[in-house]
Amino acid sequence: MIEAVQKETDIYLSNFAQLERELADEEPAWLRRVRKAAILRYFELGFPTRKQEEWKYTEVRPIARIPFKPAQYELDGLTADKLNQLTFGNLQCPRLVFVNGHYSAELSSLEGLPDPVEVHSLAQVLKEDPDSIEPYLTRYADYENHPFIALNTAFIQDGAFVYIPKGQVLKEPIHLLYFSTAPEEAAVAYPRNLIVLEGNNQAVILESYVGLGERKYFTNLVTEIVAGENAIADHYKLQQESREAFHIATLQVHQDRSSSVRTFNVTLGGALTRNEVNVVLDGEGADCALDGLYLISGRQHVDNHTRLEHAKPHCDSREIYKGILDEKATAVFHGRIVVQPGAQKTDSKQTNNNLLLSDEALINTKPQLEIYANDVKCTHGATIGQLDQDALFYLCSRGIDKATARSLLIYAFASEVVNRIKVESVRVELDKYLFSWLPKGHLVKEAV
């Protein structure tokens, strides 16, 4: 084990030294300082182990054992038409495409954006106008206490920068599409997205992550959203990585006064997925909704950690995560609501429901409340169950075959979350993905 840890340390140190040499004359001094602090912190923390409470049910040794090399830009025959067939191709909206974590100008299209709105690759902004993002980048996602955020911060190169000025209301979503070509050698990409809504504005951001092939690769993602006063942001993320891939993601949201943020997180792919969603309601009257859906089978493992921090009074939050697990799939849900002293009149509700389609599927769920104020209304709950046999019998008694009846009940369970999406175009597309997931043999087979 000591040799494995030493090997892991050596490969990341070597990769970091090479990156420093490549960017020595290009990057701003402030980012260089942050990189060095982050890589040092990563080596202090190391990869998490199951002895740590936050990682008790998720084993990351499969990631630590593989000497991942930085992913390189490689289209490998990828075209815009092929991308359209893979994810949200029918959405007519501005789209930034990244291949193996690197911006692809030939596959991207930003037509239809209002002039004041800025949508660029992060690499371009860091090269041409780094001072414009210094007040935001790396200021919110905490790399001091999270090794994967530290690793992402140390290796920041590219991603999306979205800036919505005051008064701008975008009619169409902005689509950030990340595609992995799964190269021969195990590779790692570090996408970093920064989304800033200055205030009194509205936008919809859609992130999707797609991978083909069965090779192992690693996506270590951080997205930071800054919602100014009276801003309204809807954020949707669809993860369809290769079934052999690793996906570790952090979404960090900071909300100002009277802002409203909705997030929706759907997980379909990946061998091991960890989604962390951290929201700080740091302005009076802010509200937030966190929705999630995970549909997994085989030996897939999905870990959803959410943290809603009510830092100011008169803030509302709602959270509902649903999971469907089949075969030997495993999942974790840890939802935490923290009400800080002085955050009076907080109103928060959290729900986690899980549907197990196999006796071998396993879910560990832990809703948690930490309340340090005395005038609040907070509730949480979690359920784990199987398909309702009475409902199944009723459908079959009406002439519906058992396989179809099972699919209908599964769809009804999942669609409650999908139907909460306000943007019709996004809701319709996600509904299609849900339908495409249902007919697979592992879902409609007869119960043993």
N, C-alpha and C positions, 0 to 999 in steps of 0.2 A: 504493500500500500504506500510506503514511504517513497519507493521508486516511482510509482504512478503520480504522486503529488509533485515530485521533483520534475518529472517529465512535463506535466501540465504547466508548472511554473516557467520552465525553460521555454516552451513554445510561445506562451503569451508574452514573455519578456522579449524574446527574439522578434516576434511580430511587432511589438510596440517600438522597439529600437529601429526597425526598418521604416515604420511609418514616420517616426520623428525625422529620420534622415530625408525622407521624401518631401516632407512639408516644412523643412527647416527655414526656407526662405519665403514661404508663402503665407503661413497662418499668423494671425495676430498674437501678440504677446500674452494677452489675457487668456486666450484659449489654450496656449501652450502651458500656462501655469495650471489651469484646470485639469488638463490631460495628465500632467505629472502627479498632481494630488490624487486624481482618481485611480491611476494605476498603482500608486503606493497603497492606497486604501484597499484596493482589490487584493493585493498580496497580504495585507494585514488580516483581512476577513477570510480569504480563501473561499472555495466553493462551500455552500451550506451542507450540513449533514442532517440526518434524521434525529439527531440528538437535540437539535434546536426545535423549539415548539412550533415555530412558523413553517417548518419543513418536515414535520413529524411523519406525514403520510406521503411525501414525495421524495423519491430517490433520484439524485442528480449525478450519481457516479457514472452512468453511461455517457453523460456529456463530458465529465472530467477526464475520462479515460481516452478520449479520442483527440489526437493532435490536429485540431482544426486549423486550416490555413485561411487567410483572408480571401473572401470570394472575389472573383474577377468578373468584369463586364464581358459577357459572352452571349450573343443573341442565339446561337445554335439553331438558326432557321426560324426563329420566332418572328411573326409578323403581326400587324395590327388586326388583321382578320382572325388570326388564330387566337389572339387575346380576347376578341369579342365573343368567341365560342366558349371561353373558360369562365368568365365571371362578369356579370353586370354589363354585358355587351350591348344590351338594348337601351341602356341609359344614355340619353343625349345630353352630355354635360362635359365641362372641362375636365381633363384627365392628365395627371402626371404619372408616368410609368417608370418604374425602377426595375432593373434586371440585376439580380444578385446583389442588391443593395445600392446600385449605381444608376444615376439618372440616365434615361434613354430619350434623347430629343426626338429621334425619328419615330418613336412610338407614342409620344405625348401630343396632346392637343389642348390648347388653352383658349380656343375660340369661344366668344360669348361672355367673357369676363368683363365687368365694368372697369374702366380705366384706373380708378383709384385703388382697386383691389390688387394686391400683390400675391402672386403664386409663383414660387421659384424652387429650384433645387437648392438645398442647403449649401452644397458645395459652391454653387455660384455666388450666393450671398456672402459666404465666408471669404471668398476671393475678392469680390468687388465692393462690398459695403459691410464689413464685419461689425462696425460700431452700431449699426441699426438693430442688431439682435443681441448685443451684449447684455442689455437690461433683462432679457428673458431666458436665453439659452442656458441650461444647467442650473437655473435659479430655483426650480421647484421640485424636480425629481431628486430625491435624497440619495446620493451615492455614498454618503458617510456610513450608512447602516445597511446597504443592500449591495452584495457583491456583483450581481448582474447589471445593475444600474451603473456601478463603478466601472465595470468592464466596457459597457456601451459608451460611457462618457470618455473613457481613455481612448477609444477608437473612433470617435465621431469623425465622419468624413462626409456623408451624404444623407439625404432624406428630403422631406418637404418643409418649406417655409410658407405659411399662409398668413397673410396680414389683411384683416378686414377693418378699414377705417370707420370712424363714427358716421352713423346715418346710413350705411350701406345695408340693403336688404337683398340678399342673393336669392333669385327665384329657382335656380338649379343647384344641385349638389356639386361639390368639388370632390372628384374621385382620385384617391391616391392608391395606385395599384402596384403591388410588389410581386414580382415573379421570380422564382428560383428555377434555374435550369438543371440543378443537381449534377454538378461536374463529377469527373472520375474520382478526384481526391476530395475527402471530406472538407467542406468549406464553411466558414461562418461569415454572416453579414450582420452589420450593426446599424440598422435604419434608425434615424433620429428625426422625429417630426416635431415642429414647433408651430402651433396654431394660436394666433393672437387676435382676439376681437376687442377692439379698442373701447367699445361701449355704444349703447343706443343703436345696435345693429343686429343682424340675424344671418346665420349661415348654417348649412348642412355639410358635414364632412363625412365622407365614406372612405374607409380603409379596407382594402382586401389583400389577402396574402395567399398566393397560389403556387403550388409546386407540382412538377410532373416527375415521373420515374420513381424508382424505389431505392435510390441511394440515400445515404445519411448526409444531412446538412443541418446547420444550426442557424436559426434566426433569433438574434438578441435585440429586441425592439424597445424603444422608449418614445412615447408621445407625450408632449406637454401642451396643455390647453390653458390659455389665460383668458378668462371671460370678464371683461370690464363691466362697469356699471350699466345696468339695464340691457346687457347683451343677452341674446338668445342663441344657443348653440345646440344642434342635434348632431351626435357623433355615432356612427355605425361602423362596426368592424366585423368582417367575415374572414375566418381563418380556414383555408382549405389546403394546408400544406400536404406534402407527401406523407404517406402512412409510416415512413421510416424517419421522418424529420423531427427535430427538436425545436420548440417554439417557446421562448421565454419573453413575456411582454409586460411592460408597465405603462399604464395610462395615468398620468398625473394631471389633475384638474384643480385650478385655483379660481374661485369665484368672488367677484366683488359685489357690492350692494345691488340688490334687486335683480341680479342676473338669474338666468334659467338655463340649466344644462341637462340634456337627456343623452344617455349613452345606451347603446345596444351592442352586445357582444355575443356573436354566434361562433361556436367551435365545432368543426366537422372533421378536420384532418389532424395530422401529427401523431407521432408515437408517444411523445411526452409534451404536454402543453401546460404552461403556467401563465395564467392571466392575473395580473394585479391591477386593480382599479382603486386609486386613492383620490378622494375628493375633499377639498377644504372649502367649506362655506364661510368665507372670511368677510362677508358683508351683510349687514342687516337686511332681512327680507329676501334673501336668496333662496332658490329652490332647486332641487336636483332629483332626477329619477335614473336609477340604474336597472337595466334589464339585461338578462342573459339567457342563452339557450345553448346547451351542449348535447350533441347526439353522437355517441361513440359506440364502437363494437370491437371485436377481436381482443387484443391486449392493449388497446389505447388507454392512456392515462391523462386526465384533465384535472387541473388544480385551479380553482377560482378563489382568489383572495380579494375581498373588497374592504375598503376602509372609508367610512363617511365621518368626517370630523366637522361637527357643528361648533364653530369658533365664535359666532356672534348670535344675538338673539333674533327671534321671529323668523327662523329659517325652517323650511319643510324639506323632507326627503322621503322618497319611496323607492323600494328595491324589490324586484322579483327575479329570481333565477330559477330556471327549470332545466332538469337533466333527464335524458333518456339513455340508458345503458343496456347493452346486450352482450352476450357471450361472456368473456372474461375481462371486460372493460372495468376500469376503476376510476373513481373521481373523488375530488375533495371540494367542499365548499366551506370557506371560513369568512363569514360576514361580520364585520365589526362596526358598530356605531359608537362614536365617542362624542359626548356632549361636554364641552369645556365649561369651567366656572364662568358664570355671567351669561351663558347662552340660554337665557330664559325664553319661555314660550316656544321651545323646539317641538316640532311635530315630526316624528320619524317612524316609518314602518318597514320591516324587512321580512321577506318570505323566500324560502327555498323549498321547492317541491321536486321530488325525484321519482322516476318510473323505472323499475328494474324489470327487464324482459327475460332475464335468465337467473337461475339460482346461483350462478357463479359470479355475477356482476356485484360490485361492491362500491358503496358510497360512504364517505365519512363527512358528516355535516356538522358545523359548529357555528350557530348564530351567537353573537356576543354583544352585550351592551355595557358601556362604561359611562356612567352618568355622574357628573359633578355639579349639576344644577338642580334646584328643587321644584321648579315650575315647568315641567316638560311632559310630553305625551309620547312615549316610545314603546313599541311592541316588536316582537320578532317571533318567528316560528319556522319549523322545518318538518317536512313529511317525506317518508320513504314508503313506496308501495308497489304493487303489481297491477296489471290490468284488472279492471272491475269485471269479475266473472258474470255477475248479474247483467251488466250492460252488454257483455259479449253474447250471453245467451239470448238476450232480447233481440239483438241485431240478427243473429242466426235464425231465430224463430220467424223473422220477417223475410226469409229467403236469401239473406246475404251470406255468402260462403265465409268460413271462419277466417281465412287469410285476409280477405277484404275487411271484415269486421275488426280484426286486430289493427289493421292499418288506419281505419277510420278513427278508432279510439286513440291511437298514438298521435294522429294528426290533430285531433281535438285538444289533446293535452298540450301539444307544442304551440298550436295556433293562438292560444290565449296570450302568449308573449308576443308573437309576431304581429298580432292585431293591434298591439299598443303603439306600433310605429306610426307616426303621424304623416310621414312623407309617402304619398301613395306609390310613387314610382319605385321607391326602395322596398316598401312593403310587398308589392307585387313580385319583385324579383326574388326576395327572400322566401316568399311563399312558394315560388317555383323550385327553389333549392330544397325546401322541405318536402315537396311532392317527389322530387327526384331521389331523395334519400329513402323515402318510404318503400318503394317497390323492391328494394334489394332483398335478396333471399333471406338474409339474417333477420329481417324484420317481419316478413310475412309467413315465416315457417310455422308449422304447427307447434304448439307448446308440447314439450316432452312430458 
